[in-house]
Amino acid sequence: MDHRDDPAVYLERVGSIYVSLFRMAHAITGNREIAAYVFRSAIVEAYLRRKEWQGRMSFQDGLERTVRGVALAELKRIRAAGRFEVDWILPEPVVQGAAATRQALLELLEKESEVIQRIAMLYYACQLSHRQIAQVMQLHTAEVSGKLHRLSSRLLRALKLGGQRGMRSLEDHLEALLLSALNREGEEVPEPGVVFRSFERDVMGATRPRTSLSRVIVTLLKLLGALVLAALIWLLAVLLEPSPETAAPHSSPDPKVQSITEVPP
């Protein structure tokens, strides 16, 4: 067995990106409890379907893709069932590298509405498309594109950046800043031990052999077929057995011969 298939090895690798995966689920769903459920479900699904993405993408990319898919599907299901509370707020980023520019960018970003902050997080850190962000935020795709464009314009003017080079620099700084927020520890992040124990229980339940109804039916049909075949063989044997009427008569002594051959006393 490949050592990467060992659940313990898998969980050890998940641990290195544990916080960012949960925060991604939280940013997409907007609710901590839903995000915790999504996160638990996603790491189980990614493990059980690991053969589908291993070799095509990195371990982190495979997990992030699974989290995005599970979160979007769960968000759609939850909304169909009713309303829920949105408790997401922008985690505090860690300002590193080009500190002056990123500190200024952070201060500008903190003045934006929570809607704009969340759209920026979904786009630059969670790598959702405009269409997926529209699905999350319940907006039209054109609205998402417009909000991102206007945000970039405001930040470019405030930071006095211009041209394509300035745009690329802004996007690099935004991505780095929001990724640092995605990886920031916090009290809202679930305790790993609870999540990992849940993973072990779910994986063992999913991989434990089960007797399915179809397997039971197939077994019963095989048994019935064997009984029918045995009955046919018995019936054929009975039909081929000669009857008493057709059996050859036993020879008995001829009374005349007996009387001739008898010696008188």
Residue pairs with C-beta under 8 A, 6 or more apart in sequence:
3 9
4 10
4 13
4 50
4 54
5 50
7 47
7 199
7 200
7 203
10 47
10 50
11 196
11 199
11 200
13 59
14 21
14 43
14 63
15 192
17 60
17 63
18 189
18 192
18 195
19 182
19 183
19 184
19 185
19 189
20 179
20 182
20 183
21 39
21 42
21 43
21 63
21 64
21 67
22 35
22 36
22 39
22 189
22 190
23 91
23 181
23 182
23 183
23 184
23 189
24 64
24 67
24 68
24 71
24 125
24 126
24 182
25 34
25 35
25 36
25 38
25 39
25 42
25 67
25 70
25 71
26 32
26 35
26 88
26 188
27 88
27 118
27 121
27 122
27 125
27 126
27 182
28 35
28 38
28 67
28 68
28 71
28 72
28 75
28 122
28 126
28 128
28 136
29 35
29 38
29 71
29 74
29 75
29 78
30 75
30 84
30 86
30 87
30 88
30 118
30 136
31 84
31 85
31 86
31 87
31 88
32 87
32 88
32 188
34 74
34 75
34 78
34 84
35 71
36 190
36 195
37 74
38 67
38 70
38 71
38 74
39 67
39 190
39 195
40 195
40 198
40 199
40 202
41 70
41 74
42 63
42 66
42 67
42 69
42 70
42 71
43 63
43 66
43 195
43 199
44 199
44 202
44 203
44 206
45 66
45 70
46 53
46 62
46 63
46 66
47 199
47 203
48 203
48 206
48 207
49 66
50 62
53 61
53 62
53 65
54 62
57 65
64 127
68 126
68 127
68 128
68 132
72 132
72 135
72 136
75 135
75 136
76 135
78 84
88 114
88 118
89 114
90 109
90 110
90 114
90 117
90 118
90 121
90 181
91 181
91 182
91 184
91 186
92 181
92 184
93 102
93 106
93 177
93 178
93 180
93 181
93 184
94 180
94 181
94 183
94 184
95 102
95 103
95 106
95 177
95 180
96 102
96 176
96 180
97 176
98 173
101 159
101 173
102 173
102 176
102 177
104 158
104 159
105 155
105 159
105 170
105 173
105 174
105 177
106 177
108 154
108 155
108 158
108 159
109 117
109 120
109 155
109 174
109 177
110 117
112 120
112 151
115 137
115 147
116 147
116 151
118 137
119 133
119 137
119 144
119 147
119 148
119 151
120 148
120 151
120 174
120 178
121 178
121 181
121 182
122 128
122 132
122 133
122 136
122 137
123 130
123 133
123 148
124 171
124 174
124 175
124 178
124 179
125 175
125 178
125 179
125 181
125 182
126 182
128 136
130 141
130 144
130 145
130 148
131 141
133 139
133 144
134 140
134 141
134 143
134 144
137 144
152 167
152 170
152 171
155 161
155 170
155 174
156 162
156 166
156 167
156 170
159 166
159 170
161 167
161 169
161 170
